[in-house]
């Protein structure tokens, strides 16, 4: 979607990597996973890949934002986030949104990393 919408998955600015809102879009273009946990895990895997390309890793993340629809299971999203960030403990926000761009998406996650 990056070239179509005209944005970057991640941007390095000084000591920070800003990762765009990341939806559960499989690399092969197939349908997203059906559950909140699986979608959140996929979002975080994509975030991790974007960070790696920018010279950072999940351990550098200082901030996440989670956007989820009313149909999402926050406990399952939190479980996926916790499995990824339990030791890192970035600042985070959770926002319930009316809908995301694709009605199959339950969650979208963005991140900021510090690479000092």
C-alpha positions as CSV (number, residue, x, y, z in Angstrom):
1,X,0.0,0.0,0.0
2,X,2.9,2.3,0.5
3,X,3.4,3.4,-3.2
4,X,-0.4,3.6,-3.8
5,X,-1.0,5.8,-0.7
6,X,2.3,7.7,-1.0
7,X,3.9,6.9,2.4
8,X,6.8,5.0,3.9
9,X,6.5,2.0,6.2
10,X,9.2,3.5,8.3
11,X,11.2,6.8,8.4
12,X,14.5,7.4,10.1
13,X,14.8,10.9,11.5
14,X,17.9,11.4,13.6
15,X,17.8,9.0,16.5
16,X,14.3,7.8,15.8
17,X,12.5,5.4,13.6
18,X,8.8,6.2,13.0
19,X,6.8,3.1,11.8
20,X,3.6,3.9,10.1
21,X,0.3,2.4,11.2
22,X,0.7,-1.2,10.3
23,X,-2.3,-3.3,9.4
24,X,-2.5,-7.2,9.2
25,X,-1.7,-7.5,5.5
26,X,0.1,-10.7,4.7
27,X,3.1,-10.3,2.3
28,X,1.5,-12.6,-0.2
29,X,-1.7,-10.4,-0.4
30,X,-3.9,-13.1,1.0
31,X,-6.7,-12.5,3.5
32,X,-5.7,-11.3,6.9
33,X,-6.0,-13.7,9.8
34,X,-9.4,-13.8,11.3
35,X,-8.8,-13.2,15.0
36,X,-7.5,-10.3,17.0
37,X,-4.5,-12.1,18.4
38,X,-3.3,-13.4,15.0
39,X,-3.9,-10.0,13.4
40,X,-1.9,-8.2,16.2
41,X,0.9,-10.7,15.9
42,X,1.1,-10.2,12.1
43,X,1.1,-6.4,12.6
44,X,4.0,-6.7,15.1
45,X,5.9,-9.0,12.7
46,X,5.6,-6.4,10.0
47,X,6.7,-3.7,12.4
48,X,9.7,-5.8,13.3
49,X,10.7,-6.1,9.7
50,X,10.3,-2.4,9.1
51,X,12.5,-1.7,12.1
52,X,15.1,-4.1,10.9
53,X,15.3,-2.5,7.5
54,X,15.8,0.8,9.2
55,X,18.6,-0.5,11.4
56,X,16.6,-0.9,14.6
57,X,14.8,-3.7,16.4
58,X,11.8,-4.3,18.7
59,X,14.1,-3.7,21.7
60,X,14.5,-0.1,20.5
61,X,10.7,0.6,20.6
62,X,9.8,3.4,23.0
63,X,6.2,4.0,21.9
64,X,3.3,2.1,20.3
65,X,-0.2,3.0,19.4
66,X,-2.9,0.4,18.9
67,X,-6.0,1.2,16.9
68,X,-8.7,-1.4,17.1
69,X,-12.3,-1.7,16.0
70,X,-15.2,-2.3,18.4
71,X,-15.3,-6.0,17.2
72,X,-11.7,-6.5,18.3
73,X,-10.8,-8.5,21.4
74,X,-8.6,-6.2,23.4
75,X,-7.4,-9.0,25.7
76,X,-6.1,-10.9,22.7
77,X,-4.4,-7.8,21.2
78,X,-2.9,-7.1,24.6
79,X,-1.6,-10.7,24.8
80,X,0.2,-10.3,21.5
81,X,1.6,-6.9,22.5
82,X,2.6,-8.3,25.9
83,X,4.4,-11.3,24.3
84,X,6.4,-8.9,22.2
85,X,7.1,-6.1,24.6
86,X,6.9,-7.6,28.1
87,X,10.6,-6.9,28.8
88,X,10.8,-3.7,26.7
89,X,7.7,-2.0,28.1
90,X,7.2,1.0,25.7
91,X,4.7,3.7,26.3
92,X,1.5,2.8,24.5
93,X,-2.0,3.9,23.8
94,X,-5.1,2.0,22.8
95,X,-7.7,3.7,20.7
96,X,-11.0,2.3,19.6
97,X,-11.9,3.4,16.1
98,X,-15.2,3.1,14.3
99,X,-13.5,1.2,11.5
100,X,-10.2,0.7,9.7
101,X,-9.7,1.0,5.9
102,X,-10.4,-2.7,5.2
103,X,-13.4,-4.1,7.1
104,X,-11.6,-7.4,7.7
105,X,-8.9,-5.6,9.8
106,X,-9.5,-5.5,13.5
107,X,-6.3,-3.9,14.6
108,X,-3.5,-1.6,13.3
109,X,-0.3,-0.8,15.2
110,X,2.3,2.0,14.9
111,X,5.6,2.3,16.7
112,X,8.4,4.7,17.4
113,X,11.9,3.4,18.1
114,X,15.0,5.3,19.6
115,X,18.3,4.2,18.1
116,X,20.8,6.3,20.1
